[in-house]
Amino acid sequence: MIQITDKAFSQIRQIMIEEDTSEPLRVYVQGGGCSGFTYGFTWDWEKNEDDFEFPIDDNLNIMVDALSMQYLQGSTIKFKMELMGSNFVIENPNATNKCG
């Protein structure tokens, strides 16, 4: 399962309103090498057979493909506002930075 903080949920809902979309939010993992996982977000109506779907409320579903789910299990999506800007962050207990 993937968790989402209230702050991240509010920000996603705001973006959905601004972009006038009700599409599910797809969260995925890309190779990261030494720097760890790289994550992506996109709106996506196309649900694959092996996708996991997490309804957050009546208006928001999160979809994760099976391969990404192996790495995202137990993760939390957060939204951080900092002096240099704001962004979504995935706190992932499965991520480790190992090189060499």
Residue pairs with C-beta under 8 A, 6 or more apart in sequence:
1 54
1 73
1 74
2 27
2 54
2 62
2 64
2 72
2 73
2 74
2 75
2 76
2 77
3 75
3 76
3 77
4 12
4 56
4 62
4 76
4 77
5 76
5 77
5 78
5 79
7 78
7 79
8 77
8 78
8 79
8 88
9 56
9 57
9 60
10 79
11 79
11 88
12 25
12 60
13 59
13 60
16 22
16 59
16 60
19 43
21 43
22 59
23 43
23 44
23 45
24 43
24 44
24 45
24 47
24 53
24 60
24 61
24 62
24 63
25 41
25 42
25 43
25 44
25 60
25 61
25 62
25 63
26 40
26 41
26 42
26 43
26 44
26 62
26 63
26 64
26 65
27 39
27 40
27 41
27 62
27 63
27 64
27 68
27 72
27 77
27 90
28 39
28 40
28 41
28 42
28 64
28 65
28 68
29 37
29 38
29 39
29 40
29 67
29 68
29 71
29 72
30 37
30 38
30 39
30 40
31 38
32 38
33 99
34 97
34 98
34 99
35 97
36 95
36 96
36 97
37 71
37 90
37 92
37 95
39 90
41 88
44 63
47 53
47 63
48 65
50 65
50 66
51 63
51 64
51 65
51 66
52 63
52 64
52 65
52 66
52 69
53 61
53 62
53 63
54 61
54 62
54 63
54 64
55 61
56 62
62 77
64 72
71 92
71 94
71 95
72 90
72 92
72 94
73 94
74 92
74 93
74 94
75 90
75 91
75 92
75 93
75 94
76 90
76 91
77 88
77 89
77 90
78 88
78 89
78 90
78 91
79 86
79 87
79 88
79 89
80 86
80 87
80 88
80 89
